Amino acid sequence: MKTDAWGEKYKPVPLNLKKELARAMRRPGFKAAWDALEEQYATLDALLDARKQSGLTQEQVAARMGTTKSAVSRLEASLRSDKGSPSFATLRKCAHACGKRLIVRMV
């Protein structure tokens, strides 16, 4: 048992992501919605992986891009929403800041 900030005891509920995703995939419309977001999440994963592999923080990537940490945070968040998509130039700057190259493939 763990204790929260007020000294209350609680028992965390384990989460099996694979099992929950499999269950969600059986819900009507979920798989179609999931598949529709595949490209956005693949791009976000690539961006986050590049930053992780480079060992850089958002602040360090921002400095290399000539921008602010909040701009890098917004860039990463924008790939999770339909509110706005980053330009090719911005994605390329981010890739270069992480010591990577941006390559786009259509499959």
Backbone hydrogen bonds in HBPLUS format (Angstrom, degrees):
<---DONOR---> <-ACCEPTOR-->    atom                        ^
c    i                          cat <-CA-CA->   ^        H-A-AA   ^      H-
h    n   atom  resd res      DA  || num        DHA   H-A  angle D-A-AA Bond
n    s   type  num  typ     dist DA aas  dist angle  dist       angle   num
A0002-LYS N   A0010-TYR O   2.88 MM   8  5.44 168.1  1.90 171.7 167.8     1
A0010-TYR N   A0002-LYS O   2.85 MM   8  5.44 152.9  1.92 147.5 153.2     2
A0004-ASP N   A0008-GLU O   2.84 MM   4  5.43 157.8  1.89 151.8 157.7     3
A0007-GLY N   A0004-ASP O   3.00 MM   3  5.33 165.1  2.02 118.2 120.4     4
A0020-GLU N   A0016-ASN O   2.95 MM   4  6.20 163.7  1.98 159.2 164.4     5
A0021-LEU N   A0017-LEU O   2.84 MM   4  5.94 157.1  1.90 150.6 156.8     6
A0022-ALA N   A0018-LYS O   2.98 MM   4  6.14 159.5  2.02 145.1 150.9     7
A0023-ARG N   A0019-LYS O   2.99 MM   4  6.24 152.5  2.07 144.0 151.6     8
A0024-ALA N   A0020-GLU O   2.87 MM   4  6.08 157.1  1.92 145.2 151.8     9
A0025-MET N   A0021-LEU O   2.85 MM   4  6.07 151.2  1.94 150.8 158.4    10
A0026-ARG N   A0023-ARG O   3.16 MM   3  5.54 148.6  2.27 105.5 114.4    11
A0027-ARG N   A0024-ALA O   2.91 MM   3  5.39 157.4  1.96 115.0 122.4    12
A0030-PHE N   A0027-ARG O   3.20 MM   3  5.59 156.9  2.25 123.7 130.5    13
A0033-ALA N   A0029-GLY O   3.11 MM   4  6.26 160.4  2.15 147.9 153.4    14
A0034-TRP N   A0030-PHE O   2.78 MM   4  6.00 160.2  1.82 157.4 163.8    15
A0035-ASP N   A0031-LYS O   2.83 MM   4  5.98 165.9  1.85 152.9 156.4    16
A0036-ALA N   A0032-ALA O   2.99 MM   4  6.13 147.4  2.10 141.6 150.3    17
A0037-LEU N   A0034-TRP O   3.14 MM   3  5.43 140.7  2.30 103.0 113.7    18
A0038-GLU N   A0035-ASP O   3.17 MM   3  5.12 161.2  2.20 103.5 109.2    19
A0041-TYR N   A0037-LEU O   3.01 MM   4  6.24 171.2  2.02 167.1 169.3    20
A0042-ALA N   A0038-GLU O   2.86 MM   4  5.96 151.6  1.94 149.1 157.6    21
A0043-THR N   A0039-GLU O   3.02 MM   4  6.16 155.0  2.08 143.8 150.0    22
A0044-LEU N   A0040-GLN O   2.93 MM   4  6.22 160.3  1.97 149.9 155.7    23
A0045-ASP N   A0041-TYR O   2.83 MM   4  5.96 161.5  1.86 145.5 150.8    24
A0046-ALA N   A0042-ALA O   2.98 MM   4  6.18 156.1  2.04 142.4 148.7    25
A0047-LEU N   A0043-THR O   2.94 MM   4  6.19 157.8  1.99 150.2 156.4    26
A0048-LEU N   A0044-LEU O   2.87 MM   4  6.08 168.3  1.88 158.6 161.3    27
A0049-ASP N   A0045-ASP O   2.78 MM   4  5.85 156.6  1.83 147.8 155.3    28
A0050-ALA N   A0046-ALA O   2.94 MM   4  6.06 154.9  2.00 143.0 149.5    29
A0051-ARG N   A0047-LEU O   3.13 MM   4  6.42 158.7  2.18 145.0 150.4    30
A0052-LYS N   A0048-LEU O   2.85 MM   4  6.07 158.9  1.90 148.4 155.0    31
A0053-GLN N   A0049-ASP O   2.76 MM   4  5.90 167.8  1.78 154.9 158.2    32
A0054-SER N   A0050-ALA O   3.03 MM   4  6.13 145.1  2.15 139.8 149.0    33
A0056-LEU N   A0051-ARG O   3.25 MM   5  5.67 150.0  2.34 161.4 161.1    34
A0055-GLY N   A0052-LYS O   2.97 MM   3  5.05 143.1  2.11  99.6 111.1    35
A0061-VAL N   A0057-THR O   2.97 MM   4  6.27 161.9  2.01 154.9 159.6    36
A0062-ALA N   A0058-GLN O   2.85 MM   4  6.01 159.5  1.90 149.0 155.2    37
A0063-ALA N   A0059-GLU O   3.02 MM   4  6.27 155.9  2.08 144.2 150.0    38
A0064-ARG N   A0060-GLN O   3.12 MM   4  6.39 156.2  2.18 144.9 150.7    39
A0065-MET N   A0061-VAL O   2.91 MM   4  6.16 137.1  2.09 145.1 158.0    40
A0065-MET N   A0062-ALA O   3.07 MM   3  4.98 125.3  2.38  92.9 107.7    41
A0066-GLY N   A0062-ALA O   2.86 MM   4  5.96 119.8  2.23 142.6 158.6    42
A0067-THR N   A0062-ALA O   2.88 MM   5  4.93 176.4  1.88 143.2 144.0    43
A0066-GLY N   A0063-ALA O   3.26 MM   3  5.06 143.4  2.40  91.9 102.4    44
A0071-ALA N   A0068-THR O   3.08 MM   3  5.17 125.7  2.39  96.4 110.2    45
A0072-VAL N   A0068-THR O   3.20 MM   4  6.63 151.4  2.29 147.4 154.6    46
A0073-SER N   A0069-LYS O   2.88 MM   4  6.17 159.2  1.92 153.5 160.0    47
A0074-ARG N   A0070-SER O   2.86 MM   4  6.05 155.2  1.92 142.8 149.3    48
A0075-LEU N   A0071-ALA O   2.88 MM   4  6.09 149.9  1.97 140.8 149.6    49
A0076-GLU N   A0072-VAL O   2.96 MM   4  6.24 165.1  1.98 154.1 156.3    50
A0077-ALA N   A0073-SER O   2.92 MM   4  6.13 156.9  1.97 146.8 154.0    51
A0078-SER N   A0074-ARG O   2.72 MM   4  5.80 144.6  1.84 146.3 155.9    52
A0080-ARG N   A0077-ALA O   2.90 MM   3  5.38 161.4  1.94 115.6 121.4    53
A0081-SER N   A0078-SER O   3.30 MM   3  5.35 167.1  2.32 105.3 107.7    54
A0091-LEU N   A0087-SER O   3.05 MM   4  6.40 163.7  2.08 152.4 156.3    55
A0092-ARG N   A0088-PHE O   2.85 MM   4  6.07 156.0  1.91 151.3 158.6    56
A0093-LYS N   A0089-ALA O   2.92 MM   4  6.14 157.7  1.97 146.1 151.8    57
A0094-CYS N   A0090-THR O   2.99 MM   4  6.22 160.3  2.03 149.5 154.7    58
A0095-ALA N   A0091-LEU O   2.91 MM   4  6.14 160.5  1.95 148.2 153.7    59
A0096-HIS N   A0092-ARG O   2.89 MM   4  6.11 167.3  1.90 155.6 158.6    60
A0097-ALA N   A0093-LYS O   2.86 MM   4  6.05 149.8  1.96 145.4 154.3    61
A0098-CYS N   A0094-CYS O   3.16 MM   4  6.44 134.7  2.37 141.0 152.0    62
A0098-CYS N   A0095-ALA O   3.06 MM   3  5.24 134.2  2.28  99.5 112.1    63
A0100-LYS N   A0095-ALA O   2.76 MM   5  4.85 160.0  1.80 145.2 141.6    64
A0099-GLY N   A0096-HIS O   2.97 MM   3  4.88 159.9  2.01 104.1 108.8    65
